[in-house]
Amino acid sequence: MAQRGGCFMYYNIISAVFGVLVGLSSFGVFFFYFENRHAGIWAFVSGIYAAMTLFIHVLYKRHTLEIWYTPGNLHQIRILGVLGLLAGLTGIITYITFAILNKEDLPTLENIGSSHYIMAVWAMMTLKWGSALFAFAHVYRKRLLEEYHPLISPVS
């Protein structure tokens, strides 16, 4: 049975909590205050991916991951992480391309509501949390396969 505590686990949980708080609060700031809808939506999606990552960290730490998920479920969560990774990568490339083609300056408080660079930053955060969800779902799936023994064996 793998160790489920230690500094690395606490670092993962704290950084995921920080990702949820920053992502969801940035959604409100960018979407409503600066009226940068794209950056707001990317911040919200980033916060959701951080929340999913936090959820599987906490379940694993509390020894309840095997109650909530099977290895097959974690494989599906891993695919969801890949989708976030690909969406974030596509967003980064698209927004940086738009910023270069429009010859935008770096963001200031005057142009933050329309800056493609800000949108690219939040797409990058979605890429980050999508990658984290993929990686940790993969790691926890492998550990679960080592430890997981269903009560009823599948009939072959």
VOPA-222895 format. One line per 10 residues: their letters; for each residue x, y, z of N, C-alpha, C. Coordinates in Angstrom, 1 decimal. Example, Ala and Ser with C-alpha at 12.3 -4.5 7.8 and 13.67 -1.06 7.14 Angstrom:
<rs>
as = 13.2 -5.7 7.8 12.3 -4.5 7.8 13.2 -3.3 7.8  12.8 -2.2 7.1 13.7 -1.1 7.1 12.9 0.0 7.9
</rs>
This chain:
<rs>
maqrggcfmy = 0.8 -1.2 0.0 0.0 0.0 0.0 0.9 1.2 0.0  0.6 2.2 -0.9 1.4 3.4 -1.1 1.2 4.3 0.1  2.2 5.1 0.4 2.0 6.2 1.4 1.1 7.3 0.9  0.2 7.7 1.7 -0.8 8.7 1.3 -0.7 10.0 2.0  0.4 10.2 2.6 0.7 11.4 3.3 2.0 12.0 2.9  2.5 12.9 3.7 3.8 13.5 3.3 3.7 14.8 2.7  4.8 15.4 2.5 4.9 16.8 2.0 4.4 16.9 0.6  4.7 15.9 -0.2 4.2 16.0 -1.6 2.7 16.0 -1.7  2.1 15.1 -0.9 0.6 15.1 -1.0 0.0 16.4 -0.5  0.5 16.9 0.6 0.0 18.2 1.1 0.2 19.3 0.1
yniisavfgv = 1.4 19.3 -0.6 1.7 20.3 -1.6 0.6 20.2 -2.7  0.3 19.0 -3.1 -0.7 18.8 -4.2 -2.0 19.3 -3.8  -2.4 19.0 -2.6 -3.8 19.4 -2.1 -3.8 21.0 -2.0  -2.8 21.6 -1.4 -2.8 23.0 -1.2 -2.7 23.7 -2.5  -1.9 23.2 -3.5 -1.9 23.9 -4.8 -3.2 23.7 -5.5  -3.9 22.6 -5.4 -5.2 22.4 -6.0 -6.3 23.3 -5.4  -6.2 23.5 -4.1 -7.1 24.4 -3.4 -6.9 25.8 -3.9  -5.6 26.2 -4.0 -5.3 27.5 -4.5 -5.8 27.7 -6.0  -5.6 26.6 -6.8 -6.1 26.7 -8.2 -7.6 26.8 -8.3  -8.3 26.2 -7.4 -9.8 26.3 -7.4 -10.2 27.8 -7.0
lvglssfgvf = -9.6 28.3 -5.9 -9.9 29.6 -5.5 -9.6 30.7 -6.5  -8.4 30.6 -7.0 -7.9 31.6 -8.0 -8.7 31.5 -9.3  -9.0 30.3 -9.8 -9.7 30.1 -11.0 -11.2 30.6 -10.9  -11.9 30.3 -9.8 -13.3 30.7 -9.7 -13.4 32.1 -9.4  -12.5 32.7 -8.6 -12.6 34.1 -8.3 -12.2 34.9 -9.5  -11.2 34.5 -10.3 -10.8 35.2 -11.5 -11.9 35.1 -12.6  -12.7 34.1 -12.5 -13.9 34.1 -13.4 -14.8 35.3 -13.2  -15.1 35.6 -11.9 -15.9 36.7 -11.6 -15.3 38.0 -12.0  -14.0 38.1 -11.8 -13.3 39.4 -12.1 -13.2 39.6 -13.6  -12.8 38.6 -14.3 -12.6 38.8 -15.8 -14.0 38.9 -16.5
ffyfenrhag = -14.9 38.0 -16.1 -16.2 38.0 -16.8 -17.1 39.2 -16.5  -17.1 39.6 -15.2 -18.1 40.7 -14.9 -17.4 42.0 -14.8  -16.2 42.1 -14.2 -15.6 43.5 -14.0 -14.9 43.9 -15.3  -14.0 43.1 -15.8 -13.3 43.5 -17.0 -14.0 43.2 -18.3  -15.1 42.5 -18.2 -15.9 42.0 -19.4 -15.1 41.3 -20.4  -14.1 40.6 -20.0 -13.3 39.8 -20.9 -13.9 38.4 -20.8  -14.9 38.1 -21.6 -15.7 36.9 -21.5 -14.8 35.6 -21.7  -13.9 35.7 -22.7 -13.1 34.5 -23.0 -12.2 34.2 -21.8  -11.5 35.2 -21.2 -10.6 34.9 -20.1 -11.4 34.4 -18.9  -12.6 35.0 -18.7 -13.5 34.5 -17.6 -13.9 33.1 -17.7
iwafvsgiya = -14.3 32.7 -18.9 -14.7 31.3 -19.2 -13.5 30.3 -19.0  -12.3 30.7 -19.5 -11.1 29.9 -19.3 -10.8 29.8 -17.8  -10.9 30.9 -17.1 -10.6 30.8 -15.7 -11.6 29.9 -14.9  -12.9 29.9 -15.3 -13.9 29.0 -14.7 -13.5 27.6 -15.0  -13.2 27.3 -16.3 -12.9 25.9 -16.7 -11.6 25.4 -15.9  -10.6 26.3 -15.8 -9.4 26.0 -15.1 -9.7 25.7 -13.6  -10.6 26.5 -13.0 -11.0 26.2 -11.6 -11.8 24.9 -11.5  -12.6 24.5 -12.5 -13.3 23.2 -12.4 -12.3 22.1 -12.5  -11.3 22.2 -13.4 -10.3 21.1 -13.5 -9.4 21.0 -12.2  -9.1 22.2 -11.6 -8.4 22.2 -10.3 -9.3 21.5 -9.3
amtlfihvly = -10.6 21.7 -9.3 -11.5 21.1 -8.3 -11.6 19.6 -8.5  -11.6 19.1 -9.7 -11.6 17.7 -10.0 -10.3 17.1 -9.5  -9.2 17.8 -9.7 -7.9 17.3 -9.3 -7.8 17.2 -7.7  -8.3 18.3 -7.1 -8.4 18.3 -5.7 -9.2 17.2 -5.1  -10.4 16.9 -5.8 -11.3 15.9 -5.3 -10.6 14.5 -5.3  -9.9 14.2 -6.4 -9.2 12.8 -6.4 -8.1 12.8 -5.4  -7.4 13.9 -5.2 -6.3 14.0 -4.2 -6.9 13.7 -2.8  -8.0 14.3 -2.4 -8.6 14.1 -1.1 -9.1 12.7 -1.0  -9.8 12.2 -2.0 -10.3 10.8 -1.9 -9.1 9.8 -1.7  -8.0 10.0 -2.4 -6.9 9.1 -2.3 -6.3 9.2 -0.9
krhtleiwyt = -6.1 10.5 -0.4 -5.5 10.7 0.9 -6.4 10.0 2.0  -7.7 10.1 1.9 -8.6 9.6 2.9 -8.9 8.1 2.7  -8.3 7.4 1.8 -8.5 6.0 1.5 -9.9 5.7 1.1  -10.5 6.6 0.4 -11.9 6.4 -0.1 -12.0 6.4 -1.6  -10.8 6.5 -2.3 -10.9 6.6 -3.8 -11.4 5.3 -4.4  -11.1 4.2 -3.8 -11.6 2.9 -4.3 -13.1 2.7 -4.0  -13.7 3.5 -3.1 -15.1 3.4 -2.9 -15.9 4.2 -4.0  -15.3 5.4 -4.3 -15.9 6.3 -5.3 -15.7 5.8 -6.7  -14.5 5.4 -7.0 -14.1 5.1 -8.4 -13.4 3.7 -8.6  -13.7 3.1 -9.7 -13.0 1.9 -10.1 -11.8 2.4 -11.0
pgnlhqiril = -10.9 1.4 -11.3 -9.8 1.8 -12.3 -10.4 2.2 -13.7  -11.5 1.7 -14.1 -12.1 2.1 -15.3 -12.6 3.5 -15.3  -13.2 3.9 -14.1 -13.6 5.3 -13.9 -12.5 6.3 -14.0  -11.3 5.9 -13.4 -10.2 6.7 -13.4 -9.6 6.8 -14.8  -9.8 5.8 -15.6 -9.3 5.9 -17.0 -10.2 6.9 -17.7  -11.5 7.0 -17.5 -12.3 8.0 -18.1 -12.0 9.4 -17.6  -11.6 9.6 -16.3 -11.2 10.8 -15.8 -9.9 11.3 -16.5  -9.0 10.3 -16.7 -7.8 10.6 -17.4 -8.1 11.1 -18.8  -9.0 10.6 -19.5 -9.4 11.1 -20.8 -10.0 12.5 -20.7  -10.7 12.8 -19.7 -11.2 14.1 -19.5 -10.1 15.1 -19.3
gvlgllaglt = -9.0 14.6 -18.6 -7.8 15.5 -18.4 -7.1 15.7 -19.7  -7.1 14.7 -20.6 -6.5 14.9 -21.9 -7.3 16.0 -22.7  -8.6 15.9 -22.6 -9.5 16.9 -23.3 -9.2 18.3 -22.8  -9.0 18.5 -21.5 -8.6 19.8 -21.0 -7.2 20.3 -21.4  -6.3 19.3 -21.5 -5.0 19.6 -22.0 -5.0 20.1 -23.4  -5.8 19.4 -24.3 -5.8 19.7 -25.7 -6.6 21.0 -25.9  -7.7 21.2 -25.1 -8.4 22.5 -25.3 -7.5 23.7 -24.9  -6.8 23.5 -23.8 -5.9 24.6 -23.3 -4.8 24.9 -24.3  -4.2 23.8 -24.9 -3.2 24.0 -25.9 -3.7 24.7 -27.1  -4.9 24.3 -27.6 -5.5 24.9 -28.7 -5.8 26.4 -28.4
giityitfai = -6.3 26.7 -27.2 -6.6 28.1 -26.8 -5.3 28.9 -26.8  -4.2 28.4 -26.2 -3.0 29.1 -26.2 -2.5 29.5 -27.6  -2.4 28.5 -28.5 -2.0 28.8 -29.8 -2.9 29.8 -30.5  -4.2 29.6 -30.4 -5.1 30.5 -31.0 -5.0 32.0 -30.5  -5.0 32.1 -29.2 -5.0 33.5 -28.7 -3.6 34.2 -28.9  -2.6 33.5 -28.8 -1.3 34.1 -29.1 -1.2 34.5 -30.6  -1.7 33.6 -31.5 -1.7 33.9 -32.9 -2.6 35.2 -33.2  -3.8 35.3 -32.5 -4.6 36.5 -32.7 -3.9 37.7 -32.2  -3.2 37.6 -31.0 -2.5 38.8 -30.5 -1.3 39.2 -31.4  -0.6 38.3 -32.0 0.5 38.6 -32.9 -0.1 39.2 -34.2
lnkedlptle = -1.1 38.6 -34.7 -1.7 39.1 -36.0 -2.3 40.5 -35.8  -2.9 40.8 -34.6 -3.5 42.1 -34.3 -2.5 43.1 -33.8  -1.2 42.7 -33.7 -0.1 43.5 -33.2 -0.5 44.1 -31.8  -1.0 43.3 -30.9 -1.4 43.8 -29.6 -0.2 44.1 -28.7  -0.3 45.1 -27.9 0.7 45.3 -26.9 0.5 44.4 -25.7  1.4 44.3 -24.8 1.2 43.5 -23.6 0.1 44.1 -22.8  -0.6 43.3 -22.0 -1.8 43.8 -21.3 -1.5 44.9 -20.3  -2.3 45.9 -20.3 -2.3 46.9 -19.2 -3.7 47.0 -18.7  -3.9 47.8 -17.7 -5.3 48.0 -17.1 -6.3 48.6 -18.1  -5.8 49.3 -19.1 -6.7 49.9 -20.1 -7.2 48.8 -21.1
nigsshyima = -6.3 47.9 -21.5 -6.8 46.9 -22.5 -7.0 45.5 -22.0  -7.0 45.3 -20.7 -7.2 44.0 -20.1 -8.5 43.3 -20.5  -9.5 44.1 -20.8 -10.8 43.6 -21.2 -10.8 42.9 -22.5  -9.8 43.3 -23.4 -9.8 42.7 -24.7 -8.5 42.0 -25.1  -7.6 41.8 -24.1 -6.3 41.3 -24.4 -6.3 39.8 -24.7  -5.8 39.4 -25.8 -5.7 38.0 -26.1 -4.6 37.3 -25.3  -3.6 38.1 -24.8 -2.6 37.5 -23.9 -3.2 37.0 -22.6  -4.1 37.8 -22.1 -4.8 37.3 -20.8 -5.6 36.0 -21.1  -6.2 36.0 -22.2 -7.0 34.8 -22.6 -6.0 33.6 -22.7  -4.9 33.8 -23.3 -3.9 32.8 -23.5 -3.4 32.3 -22.1
vwammtlkwg = -3.2 33.2 -21.2 -2.7 32.8 -19.8 -3.8 31.9 -19.2  -5.0 32.2 -19.3 -6.0 31.3 -18.7 -6.2 30.0 -19.4  -6.0 30.0 -20.7 -6.0 28.8 -21.5 -4.8 27.9 -21.0  -3.7 28.6 -20.7 -2.5 27.8 -20.2 -2.8 27.2 -18.8  -3.6 27.9 -18.0 -3.9 27.4 -16.7 -4.9 26.2 -16.9  -5.7 26.2 -17.9 -6.6 25.1 -18.2 -5.7 23.9 -18.6  -4.7 24.2 -19.5 -3.8 23.1 -19.9 -3.1 22.5 -18.7  -2.7 23.4 -17.8 -2.0 22.9 -16.6 -2.8 22.0 -15.7  -4.1 22.4 -15.4 -4.9 21.6 -14.6 -5.5 20.4 -15.3  -5.6 20.5 -16.6 -6.0 19.3 -17.4 -4.9 18.3 -17.4
salfafahvy = -3.6 18.7 -17.5 -2.4 17.9 -17.4 -2.3 17.2 -16.0  -2.6 18.0 -15.0 -2.5 17.5 -13.6 -3.6 16.4 -13.4  -4.8 16.7 -13.9 -5.9 15.7 -13.7 -5.5 14.4 -14.5  -5.0 14.5 -15.7 -4.5 13.4 -16.4 -3.5 12.6 -15.7  -2.4 13.3 -15.2 -1.3 12.7 -14.5 -1.7 12.0 -13.2  -2.5 12.7 -12.4 -2.8 12.1 -11.1 -3.9 11.0 -11.3  -4.8 11.1 -12.2 -5.7 10.0 -12.5 -5.0 8.8 -12.9  -3.9 9.0 -13.7 -3.1 7.9 -14.2 -2.4 7.2 -13.0  -1.7 8.0 -12.2 -1.0 7.5 -11.0 -1.9 6.8 -10.1  -3.0 7.4 -9.8 -4.0 6.8 -8.8 -4.6 5.5 -9.4
rkrlleeyhp = -4.8 5.5 -10.7 -5.4 4.3 -11.4 -4.4 3.1 -11.2  -3.1 3.4 -11.5 -2.1 2.4 -11.3 -2.0 1.9 -9.9  -2.0 2.8 -8.9 -2.0 2.4 -7.5 -3.3 1.6 -7.2  -4.4 2.0 -7.7 -5.6 1.3 -7.4 -5.6 -0.1 -8.0  -5.0 -0.3 -9.2 -4.9 -1.6 -9.8 -4.1 -2.5 -9.0  -3.1 -2.0 -8.3 -2.3 -2.8 -7.4 -3.0 -3.2 -6.1  -3.9 -2.3 -5.7 -4.6 -2.5 -4.4 -6.0 -3.0 -4.5  -6.6 -2.8 -5.7 -8.1 -3.0 -5.9 -8.4 -4.5 -6.1  -9.3 -5.0 -5.2 -9.8 -6.3 -5.3 -11.3 -6.3 -5.2  -12.0 -6.4 -6.3 -13.5 -6.3 -6.2 -14.1 -7.5 -5.4
lispvs = -15.2 -7.3 -4.7 -15.8 -8.3 -3.9 -16.3 -9.5 -4.8  -16.8 -9.2 -6.0 -17.3 -10.2 -6.9 -16.4 -10.2 -8.1  -15.8 -11.4 -8.4 -15.0 -11.5 -9.5 -15.8 -11.5 -10.8  -15.3 -10.9 -11.9 -16.0 -11.0 -13.1 -15.9 -12.5 -13.6  -17.0 -13.0 -14.2 -17.0 -14.3 -14.7 -16.4 -14.3 -16.1  -15.4 -15.3 -16.3 -14.8 -15.4 -17.6 -15.3 -16.5 -18.4
</rs>
